[in-house]
Amino acid sequence: MSLSIDDFRKVEMRVGKIVAVEDIPAARKPMYKLAVDFGNGVSKQCVAGIKDRYTKDDLAGKIVVAVVNLEPKSVAGVVSECMLLAAYNESELSLLSTDKEVPLGLAVS
């Protein structure tokens, strides 16, 4: 499947910081509810199925890259407003981040 550059430009990716991590007991698979700070008073809630790969301590304060303009979706009864980006296969998962400190909310392209 090919994606035009115009379609790609519709995807808004930003740098954020995970500021809170909670379990989702009602989830069928191991999931966290995350609060992600994107700077300038913008915070979004994210549901992520990464509980089997990361502890709460691993995630608290972690800088991540997320898609922030997805339609909100209810997952296990929790509204998810963004999606963390990761490199993964069946045995590995690594959340995407920046290689140096940048302002929260900085656009990724």
RODO-2510 file (C-alpha; in nm, 4 decimals, decimal comma):
residues 109
     n   res          X          Y          Z
     1     m     0,0000     0,0000     0,0000
     2     s     0,1351     0,3396    -0,0971
     3     l     0,0636     0,6580     0,0911
     4     s     0,0756     0,9947    -0,0783
     5     i     0,2791     1,2730     0,0801
     6     d    -0,0467     1,4661     0,1247
     7     d    -0,1910     1,1752     0,3245
     8     f     0,1275     1,1492     0,5323
     9     r     0,1087     1,5208     0,6158
    10     k    -0,2287     1,4562     0,7804
    11     v    -0,0594     1,2472     1,0502
    12     e     0,0411     1,4763     1,3370
    13     m     0,3260     1,3344     1,5438
    14     r     0,4601     1,5117     1,8501
    15     v     0,7166     1,4609     2,1255
    16     g     0,5619     1,4001     2,4668
    17     k     0,6498     1,2932     2,8186
    18     i     0,4677     1,0188     3,0059
    19     v     0,3619     1,1761     3,3355
    20     a     0,1294     0,9099     3,4789
    21     v     0,0907     0,5335     3,4363
    22     e    -0,2072     0,3302     3,5617
    23     d    -0,3179    -0,0306     3,5219
    24     i    -0,6411    -0,1070     3,3364
    25     p    -0,7849    -0,4000     3,5339
    26     a    -1,0792    -0,4502     3,2938
    27     a    -0,8530    -0,5023     2,9904
    28     r    -0,8397    -0,8507     2,8355
    29     k    -0,4660    -0,8176     2,7727
    30     p    -0,2044    -0,6329     2,9812
    31     m    -0,2557    -0,2591     2,9229
    32     y    -0,1720     0,0746     3,0771
    33     k    -0,3576     0,4049     3,0801
    34     l    -0,0956     0,6744     3,0265
    35     a    -0,1117     1,0514     3,0666
    36     v     0,1199     1,2139     2,8122
    37     d     0,2257     1,5793     2,8416
    38     f     0,2805     1,7519     2,5065
    39     g     0,3746     2,0897     2,6559
    40     n     0,1894     2,4228     2,6549
    41     g    -0,0864     2,2789     2,8740
    42     v    -0,1711     1,9999     2,6270
    43     s    -0,2076     1,6539     2,7801
    44     k    -0,3628     1,3459     2,6235
    45     q    -0,4633     1,0075     2,7548
    46     c    -0,3298     0,6990     2,5813
    47     v    -0,4121     0,3310     2,6182
    48     a    -0,1129     0,1124     2,5367
    49     g    -0,0801    -0,2663     2,5320
    50     i     0,2792    -0,2576     2,6531
    51     k     0,2387    -0,3716     3,0121
    52     d     0,4139    -0,7022     2,9409
    53     r     0,7195    -0,5119     2,8025
    54     y     0,7528    -0,2089     3,0326
    55     t     0,7055    -0,1526     3,4060
    56     k     0,5422     0,1609     3,5419
    57     d     0,8844     0,2798     3,6564
    58     d     1,0254     0,2243     3,3047
    59     l     0,7560     0,4497     3,1590
    60     a     0,7228     0,7295     3,4166
    61     g     0,9044     1,0344     3,2787
    62     k     0,9901     0,8657     2,9465
    63     i     1,0056     1,0864     2,6376
    64     v     0,8013     0,9358     2,3524
    65     v     0,6782     1,0105     2,0025
    66     a     0,3025     0,9867     1,9503
    67     v     0,0363     1,0403     1,6864
    68     v    -0,1878     1,3053     1,8409
    69     n    -0,4638     1,3638     1,5850
    70     l    -0,6358     1,0246     1,5856
    71     e    -1,0060     1,0052     1,6617
    72     p    -1,0531     0,9135     2,0296
    73     k    -1,1340     0,5456     2,0790
    74     s    -1,2591     0,3565     2,3828
    75     v    -1,0344     0,0637     2,4757
    76     a    -1,1317    -0,1516     2,7758
    77     g    -1,3627     0,1281     2,8878
    78     v    -1,0892     0,3945     2,8745
    79     v    -1,0749     0,6651     2,6071
    80     s    -0,7464     0,6725     2,4147
    81     e    -0,6645     1,0068     2,2500
    82     c    -0,3243     0,9355     2,0992
    83     m    -0,0967     0,6476     1,9948
    84     l     0,2612     0,5897     2,1019
    85     l     0,4944     0,4916     1,8189
    86     a     0,7190     0,1886     1,8560
    87     a     0,9449    -0,0415     1,6610
    88     y     0,8328    -0,3999     1,7200
    89     n     0,8035    -0,7593     1,6112
    90     e     0,6876    -1,0718     1,7962
    91     s     0,9775    -1,0649     2,0430
    92     e     1,0927    -0,7006     2,0597
    93     l     0,9261    -0,3690     2,1314
    94     s     1,0981    -0,0310     2,1624
    95     l     0,9121     0,2966     2,2062
    96     l     1,0323     0,5720     1,9743
    97     s     1,2005     0,8706     2,1347
    98     t     1,4386     1,1514     2,0425
    99     d     1,8171     1,1268     2,0506
   100     k     1,8527     1,4547     2,2419
   101     e     1,6382     1,6767     2,4615
   102     v     1,3807     1,8794     2,2686
   103     p     1,0770     2,0814     2,3798
   104     l     0,7620     1,8841     2,4560
   105     g     0,5098     1,9169     2,1748
   106     l     0,7758     1,9524     1,9059
   107     a     0,6457     1,8241     1,5721
   108     v     0,7947     1,5078     1,4232
   109     s     0,8112     1,4722     1,0459
***
